[in-house]
Amino acid sequence: MKKILFFLFLFIANNSYSQNSKYQAELYAGYSIGVGYYDDMDRLTIDFVNGIRFSNQLFLGFGASADHYLNYSAFVSTEPYTTNAYSVYFNGKRYLQINQKSDFFFTGDIGYNFRSSKMDGVQGVFFTPGLGVCFKINKIGINTVLGYKYILTKPYGYQDANNSDSALTFRVGIVF
């Protein structure tokens, strides 16, 4: 573990030596399609990410999001039912310049998803790898991201049970 952290530090230090470091904010809206065990649990998502773009190639930041589950009732009752979940996470991006007006990037989030109440929502540690493209328009950018969100959950009332919630995500955002 110490070796991994050491190499991560070297990677960040190597890419952050640039004089081009600047604050970057991103606001996303998206839709996620439930896959796997909870395949009926589609959700709407809003994300806000803040961080530092250390160079033309590296971004590190933190974010917060809100998920609105559209069909949670399939797992709770027979009545139509929706719920919300909230998360905080760290975000990293590695950019590869395509041309002057667009960049391809790899992105990854790691964080924690919180329930909106004891019985509702999905709670647990999550990881979201993704691929995206940033289109630059004057001083702002438009990001499109395709990813896969995996949440390791513990169902309410079952301390020893592990389960997972997965979703194919699509987000569109503005970069300031």
Backbone torsions as a table, in degrees:
resi	resn	phi	psi	omega
1	MET	NA	-39.7	179.4
2	LYS	-63.6	-37.0	178.8
3	LYS	-65.8	-40.7	179.6
4	ILE	-63.2	-45.5	179.1
5	LEU	-64.2	-37.9	178.7
6	PHE	-63.4	-46.8	180.0
7	PHE	-68.1	-33.7	175.1
8	LEU	-64.3	-43.2	177.1
9	PHE	-60.6	-44.2	178.8
10	LEU	-62.5	-40.7	178.9
11	PHE	-62.2	-45.2	-179.6
12	ILE	-67.2	-44.5	-179.2
13	ALA	-62.9	-40.1	179.6
14	ASN	-64.0	-41.3	-177.8
15	ASN	-84.7	-16.6	-175.8
16	SER	-96.4	2.2	-177.9
17	TYR	-71.8	-10.0	-176.8
18	SER	-67.8	150.2	173.8
19	GLN	-79.4	-1.7	-175.7
20	ASN	-89.6	10.6	-179.7
21	SER	-63.1	134.1	179.3
22	LYS	-154.5	157.1	177.1
23	TYR	-68.9	142.4	177.9
24	GLN	-140.1	131.1	176.1
25	ALA	-117.8	144.9	-179.0
26	GLU	-135.1	137.1	177.0
27	LEU	-125.2	122.2	-174.8
28	TYR	-120.2	150.2	166.4
29	ALA	-127.8	141.3	-176.6
30	GLY	-156.5	176.8	178.9
31	TYR	-135.8	136.0	179.3
32	SER	-121.7	135.9	179.1
33	ILE	-104.0	120.3	-180.0
34	GLY	-64.3	134.7	177.0
35	VAL	-131.7	161.6	179.0
36	GLY	82.8	-143.5	-175.0
37	TYR	-60.8	-41.7	-179.8
38	TYR	-100.3	54.5	-172.9
39	ASP	-71.1	-12.7	177.5
40	ASP	-91.2	-0.8	-173.0
41	MET	-95.2	74.1	173.8
42	ASP	-75.7	157.9	-177.3
43	ARG	-151.5	151.1	170.0
44	LEU	-95.9	144.2	-174.1
45	THR	-133.8	141.2	169.6
46	ILE	-126.8	130.1	-179.6
47	ASP	-126.4	146.2	172.2
48	PHE	-131.5	121.4	-175.9
49	VAL	-121.2	134.7	176.6
50	ASN	-125.0	141.9	177.5
51	GLY	-177.2	-165.3	-178.8
52	ILE	-119.3	128.9	171.6
53	ARG	-93.3	105.5	-172.9
54	PHE	-74.5	-27.7	179.5
55	SER	-158.9	-171.8	175.2
56	ASN	-70.3	-7.4	-173.0
57	GLN	-114.9	-19.4	-170.2
58	LEU	-133.5	132.7	174.6
59	PHE	-130.0	135.0	173.7
60	LEU	-133.1	134.2	-178.6
61	GLY	-162.1	-171.5	177.0
62	PHE	-131.7	156.1	-176.6
63	GLY	-144.5	169.5	175.1
64	ALA	-139.2	145.1	-179.5
65	SER	-143.9	160.6	174.7
66	ALA	-127.4	129.4	177.7
67	ASP	-112.4	132.9	175.0
68	HIS	-111.1	105.8	-179.8
69	TYR	-75.3	127.3	-173.2
70	LEU	-87.4	-26.8	-174.0
71	ASN	-136.4	50.7	-179.2
72	TYR	-71.7	-17.1	-175.4
73	SER	-60.8	-27.0	-178.4
74	ALA	-59.9	-21.0	-177.4
75	PHE	-109.9	-4.6	-176.3
76	VAL	-117.6	-47.2	-177.1
77	SER	-156.4	179.4	177.5
78	THR	-89.9	-7.9	179.1
79	GLU	-83.1	150.2	174.3
80	PRO	-58.6	134.9	-172.0
81	TYR	-156.4	133.0	174.9
82	THR	-124.0	163.9	178.6
83	THR	-151.3	171.9	-179.7
84	ASN	-124.5	155.9	172.2
85	ALA	-141.7	152.0	-177.1
86	TYR	-128.2	148.7	-179.6
87	SER	-142.4	155.5	171.5
88	VAL	-125.7	145.3	-173.9
89	TYR	-161.2	164.1	170.5
90	PHE	-98.8	144.8	-177.7
91	ASN	-130.0	139.2	174.3
92	GLY	-133.7	144.9	177.6
93	LYS	-136.4	142.0	174.2
94	ARG	-119.3	113.5	-175.5
95	TYR	-93.3	144.6	172.5
96	LEU	-127.8	117.0	-174.9
97	GLN	-73.3	127.8	176.5
98	ILE	-89.0	-51.7	174.3
99	ASN	-154.6	-169.8	-176.4
100	GLN	-64.9	-24.6	-174.4
101	LYS	-106.4	-2.1	-178.5
102	SER	-152.5	148.0	177.6
103	ASP	-129.8	142.8	169.7
104	PHE	-95.3	145.0	178.4
105	PHE	-146.8	152.7	169.8
106	PHE	-101.3	138.4	-178.9
107	THR	-134.7	154.4	177.1
108	GLY	-150.4	136.8	175.8
109	ASP	-118.8	143.2	170.6
110	ILE	-140.5	129.1	-176.0
111	GLY	-170.2	-155.9	-177.3
112	TYR	-132.2	134.2	179.1
113	ASN	-101.0	129.8	-178.8
114	PHE	-109.5	144.1	173.8
115	ARG	-75.1	156.3	175.1
116	SER	-82.6	-20.6	173.9
117	SER	-155.6	176.4	-175.8
118	LYS	-55.6	-46.2	-173.4
119	MET	-93.6	-13.3	-171.8
120	ASP	-102.5	153.6	170.3
121	GLY	79.3	178.8	-177.8
122	VAL	-115.2	128.1	-177.1
123	GLN	-123.2	137.8	175.9
124	GLY	156.4	177.3	177.4
125	VAL	-72.8	140.3	178.8
126	PHE	-134.6	159.6	176.5
127	PHE	-138.4	133.8	-179.8
128	THR	-132.3	97.4	171.0
129	PRO	-81.5	153.4	179.4
130	GLY	-162.4	168.1	176.0
131	LEU	-124.7	144.3	-179.0
132	GLY	-153.0	172.1	176.2
133	VAL	-132.8	135.4	176.8
134	CYS	-111.2	123.1	176.4
135	PHE	-103.6	121.3	-176.5
136	LYS	-89.9	128.6	176.9
137	ILE	-130.3	106.1	-175.3
138	ASN	54.0	-119.3	-177.0
139	LYS	-97.1	1.6	177.0
140	ILE	-117.1	169.2	177.0
141	GLY	-134.1	156.2	175.0
142	ILE	-115.3	118.4	178.5
143	ASN	-100.6	139.1	167.3
144	THR	-122.5	131.9	-173.8
145	VAL	-133.3	132.8	172.6
146	LEU	-115.1	125.2	-175.9
147	GLY	-144.9	-178.5	179.1
148	TYR	-134.3	114.5	-179.0
149	LYS	-97.6	126.1	179.7
150	TYR	-121.3	119.8	179.5
151	ILE	-114.9	121.7	173.0
152	LEU	-85.1	115.5	-172.0
153	THR	-113.9	161.2	168.5
154	LYS	-123.9	112.1	179.9
155	PRO	-58.2	144.6	-178.2
156	TYR	-59.3	128.9	177.8
157	GLY	90.4	-5.0	-178.8
158	TYR	-122.8	92.5	-175.6
159	GLN	-69.2	-29.9	-176.8
160	ASP	-95.7	-6.6	-177.0
161	ALA	-87.5	137.8	173.1
162	ASN	-117.9	143.4	178.2
163	ASN	-147.2	176.4	177.6
164	SER	-142.4	152.6	175.7
165	ASP	-123.0	128.9	-178.8
166	SER	-128.2	150.7	179.0
167	ALA	-152.9	142.2	170.8
168	LEU	-85.9	121.2	-172.2
169	THR	-111.2	145.5	171.5
170	PHE	-133.8	124.5	-178.3
171	ARG	-130.9	146.3	173.5
172	VAL	-124.9	133.5	-175.2
173	GLY	-144.2	166.1	176.2
174	ILE	-109.3	134.6	178.5
175	VAL	-109.8	125.4	-179.9
176	PHE	-102.8	NA	NA
